[in-house]
């Protein structure tokens, strides 16, 4: 004879979870877009069906009882499974996507990056690739605004909204043309000594995200450009100095046409280039295959970037 289970619903569990997380029925109701009486009734029903007192209502804020905390841990696992099942069903209902939107960030080695995408989309002739190029905070903003399915750019890896695949590391180094800075040892420079010299910076393509000001010398004159290729040319011509991806200036550093300014007081930075997507959104079959492809191809991508840098050094 099969056991008889209490007939609570996922809605009852969601209400209980929201009350505990929000600290009260009113806040939980607002979070769930439900009425206060509906949330209160759902939790009361759950307690009645289980024969347990899940909440201590004696204080200013409701809090779970010992039994409530134990039950909540299992309930949250079930809610996560239900969310995953719903996303999976959504993916199955989506079918093959007619298009995918990918944003390539400013730190991507273009030959390796575009080659990777070209290999994948050559096998997906019915899915159109919408490719966009964004800088600084632009890729993340597009992703979170729902204007991109995937970005190739450094991210904050502590952001719970995102999941990622590591592709490669990108060192950024401060560089200038010989003679641009009248000092015998550029590596001994202190940032305040650069305040008189034009700093070439990349324009942030984000429209509403807070601006990022990595490496900016406050008070220094600035030259703002749209991409690293223009920035490199300006630095080569002695019209400014700035930080550039090392893979882009490897040859010029070896030939002496650029000088590395990196030192104890003016360090560079190593960014992790990743493929990133939103972790809480459904992804269709093609997007899922692209994600698996990037995971599989990441070692090959790193090798291609390293080989490209080695070839640039050998040809100097």
C-alpha positions in Angstrom: 0.0 0.0 0.0 1.5 3.3 -1.0 2.0 6.0 1.7 -0.2 9.0 1.9 1.7 12.3 1.6 0.5 15.6 2.9 -1.1 17.5 0.0 1.0 20.7 0.1 1.9 22.4 -3.1 5.0 24.1 -4.5 3.1 27.4 -3.9 2.9 26.6 -0.2 6.7 25.9 -0.1 7.4 29.1 -2.1 5.4 31.2 0.4 7.1 29.6 3.4 10.6 30.1 1.8 9.7 33.8 1.0 8.5 34.5 4.5 11.7 33.2 6.1 14.0 34.9 3.6 12.1 38.3 3.7 11.5 38.1 7.5 7.7 38.7 7.4 4.5 38.0 5.6 4.1 41.5 4.1 7.5 41.6 2.6 7.1 38.0 1.3 3.7 38.9 -0.3 5.4 41.9 -2.1 8.2 39.6 -3.3 5.8 37.0 -4.6 3.3 39.5 -6.0 0.6 37.9 -3.9 -1.7 39.3 -1.2 -0.8 39.2 2.4 -3.8 37.0 3.3 -2.9 34.5 0.5 0.7 34.1 1.8 -0.4 33.8 5.4 -3.0 31.2 4.5 -0.5 29.1 2.5 2.0 28.9 5.4 -0.8 28.1 7.9 -2.1 25.4 5.6 1.5 24.0 5.3 1.8 23.9 9.1 -1.6 22.2 9.5 -0.8 19.5 6.9 2.6 18.7 8.3 1.5 18.9 11.9 4.5 21.2 12.7 5.0 24.7 13.9 7.3 26.1 11.2 7.4 29.7 12.3 7.9 31.5 15.6 5.6 34.5 15.4 6.3 35.9 18.9 9.0 38.4 17.9 9.0 41.6 15.8 10.1 39.5 12.8 8.9 36.0 12.2 11.6 33.4 12.4 11.8 29.6 11.6 11.6 27.2 14.5 14.2 24.4 14.7 11.7 22.2 12.8 11.1 25.0 10.4 14.8 25.4 9.6 15.3 21.7 9.0 12.2 21.5 6.8 13.2 24.7 4.9 16.6 23.1 3.9 14.8 20.2 2.2 12.1 22.5 0.8 14.6 24.8 -0.9 16.3 21.9 -2.6 13.0 20.8 -4.0 12.2 24.4 -5.1 15.6 24.5 -6.9 14.8 21.2 -8.7 11.4 22.6 -9.7 13.0 25.7 -11.1 15.4 23.6 -13.1 12.6 21.4 -14.4 10.7 24.5 -15.5 13.7 25.9 -17.3 14.3 22.5 -19.0 10.7 22.4 -20.1 11.0 25.9 -21.5 14.1 24.9 -23.4 12.3 21.9 -24.9 9.4 24.1 -26.0 11.7 26.7 -27.6 13.0 24.4 -30.3 16.0 25.4 -32.4 16.7 29.1 -32.1 16.5 31.2 -35.3 19.2 33.6 -33.9 21.7 34.0 -31.1 23.1 37.2 -29.8 26.8 37.2 -28.9 28.8 40.1 -27.5 32.5 40.2 -28.1 34.3 42.4 -25.5 37.3 44.7 -26.0 39.8 42.3 -24.5 39.1 39.4 -26.9 42.0 38.2 -29.1 39.9 38.6 -32.3 41.5 36.0 -34.5 41.1 33.2 -32.0 37.7 34.5 -30.8 36.1 34.9 -34.2 37.6 31.6 -35.4 36.0 29.8 -32.5 32.5 31.3 -33.3 32.9 30.6 -37.0 33.6 26.9 -36.4 30.5 26.5 -34.3 28.1 28.5 -36.4 29.3 26.7 -39.6 27.5 23.7 -38.1 24.3 25.6 -37.3 23.2 27.0 -40.7 19.6 27.7 -39.5 20.7 29.9 -36.6 21.7 33.4 -37.4 24.5 34.9 -35.3 24.0 38.5 -34.3 27.5 39.7 -33.3 28.1 42.9 -31.3 31.3 44.5 -30.0 31.2 46.3 -26.7 33.8 47.7 -24.3 34.4 47.9 -20.6 31.0 47.6 -18.9 29.0 47.3 -22.1 29.1 43.5 -22.5 27.8 42.8 -18.9 25.1 45.5 -19.3 23.8 44.0 -22.6 23.7 40.5 -21.0 21.8 41.6 -17.9 19.4 43.8 -20.0 18.5 40.7 -22.0 20.1 42.0 -25.2 22.7 39.2 -25.4 22.6 35.4 -24.9 26.3 35.2 -24.3 29.3 37.5 -23.8 33.0 37.0 -24.2 34.5 39.3 -21.6 35.9 39.5 -18.1 33.2 39.4 -15.4 32.9 39.6 -11.6 33.0 35.9 -10.8 31.2 36.5 -7.5 28.1 37.8 -9.3 25.4 35.1 -8.6 23.5 36.1 -11.7 26.2 34.8 -14.0 27.9 31.5 -14.9 31.0 31.3 -16.9 33.6 29.2 -18.8 37.3 30.3 -18.5 38.9 30.9 -21.9 42.3 32.5 -21.2 44.1 35.1 -19.2 44.8 38.6 -20.7 47.6 40.7 -19.2 47.1 44.4 -19.6 50.4 46.5 -19.6 51.0 50.2 -19.5 52.9 51.3 -22.6 54.3 54.4 -24.3 56.4 55.2 -27.3 60.1 55.8 -26.7 60.8 59.5 -25.9 57.2 60.2 -24.9 58.1 60.4 -21.3 61.4 62.2 -20.5 62.6 59.9 -17.8 65.6 57.5 -17.9 63.8 54.5 -16.4 60.1 54.4 -17.3 59.5 51.5 -14.9 60.3 53.8 -11.9 57.4 56.1 -12.7 55.0 57.0 -10.0 51.4 57.7 -11.2 51.4 61.3 -10.0 54.3 62.0 -12.4 52.0 61.0 -15.3 49.5 63.7 -14.5 51.0 66.1 -17.1 50.9 63.5 -20.0 47.9 62.5 -22.1 46.4 59.2 -21.2 44.6 57.3 -23.9 41.5 55.5 -22.5 38.8 53.3 -23.9 35.3 54.6 -24.1 32.8 52.6 -22.0 29.9 51.5 -24.2 27.5 51.0 -21.3 24.5 53.2 -21.3 23.4 53.2 -17.7 25.9 51.1 -15.7 28.2 52.9 -13.2 31.4 54.0 -15.0 34.6 52.0 -14.4 37.8 53.9 -14.0 40.6 51.3 -13.9 44.0 52.8 -14.3 42.8 56.4 -14.7 45.2 59.1 -13.5 43.0 61.7 -11.9 43.6 65.2 -13.4 45.5 64.0 -16.4 44.5 65.1 -19.9 42.6 62.3 -21.7 42.2 61.0 -25.2 39.2 58.7 -25.5 38.9 56.1 -28.2 36.4 53.4 -29.3 38.8 50.3 -29.5 42.2 49.0 -28.6 43.4 49.2 -32.3 43.0 53.0 -32.3 44.4 53.2 -28.8 47.5 51.3 -29.9 48.1 53.6 -32.9 47.8 56.7 -30.8 50.3 55.4 -28.3 52.7 54.3 -31.2 52.5 57.8 -32.6 53.5 59.4 -29.3 50.2 61.1 -28.8 49.5 59.5 -25.4 50.2 56.5 -23.2 47.8 53.8 -21.9 47.2 50.2 -20.9 46.8 47.7 -23.7 46.4 43.9 -23.9 49.9 42.3 -24.1 48.9 40.1 -27.0 48.2 43.2 -29.0 51.6 44.9 -28.4 54.0 41.9 -28.1 55.8 42.6 -31.3 56.1 46.3 -30.7 57.6 45.7 -27.3 60.1 43.3 -28.7 61.1 45.6 -31.5 61.5 48.6 -29.1 58.7 50.6 -30.7 56.9 50.6 -27.4 58.2 50.6 -23.9 56.6 48.8 -21.0 56.0 51.2 -18.1 54.9 48.5 -15.6 56.6 48.7 -12.3 55.9 48.6 -8.5 53.9 51.8 -8.5 52.3 51.4 -11.9 51.3 47.8 -12.1 49.5 46.1 -14.9 46.6 43.7 -14.5 45.7 40.2 -15.6 42.0 39.7 -16.5 40.3 36.4 -16.9 38.6 36.3 -20.3 35.5 34.1 -20.0 32.3 33.2 -21.9 29.4 34.2 -19.6 25.7 33.8 -19.6 22.8 34.4 -17.1 22.4 31.5 -14.8 18.7 32.0 -14.1 17.4 32.1 -17.7 16.3 29.3 -20.0 18.8 28.5 -22.8 17.6 26.9 -26.1 19.2 23.9 -27.8 21.6 25.8 -29.9 22.7 28.1 -27.0 23.2 25.0 -24.9 25.3 23.3 -27.6 27.4 26.5 -27.9 28.0 26.5 -24.2 29.2 22.9 -24.3 31.3 23.7 -27.3 33.0 26.5 -25.5 33.7 24.3 -22.5 35.2 21.7 -24.8 37.2 24.1 -26.9 38.6 26.3 -24.1 42.0 24.5 -23.9 42.4 24.8 -27.7 41.5 28.5 -27.5 44.1 29.1 -24.8 46.7 27.3 -26.9 45.7 29.3 -30.0 46.2 32.6 -28.1 49.5 31.5 -26.7 50.7 30.3 -30.2 49.6 33.6 -31.7 51.7 35.6 -29.1 54.7 33.3 -29.8 54.5 33.8 -33.5 54.3 37.6 -33.1 57.5 37.4 -31.0 59.3 35.2 -33.5 58.5 37.5 -36.4 60.0 40.6 -34.8 
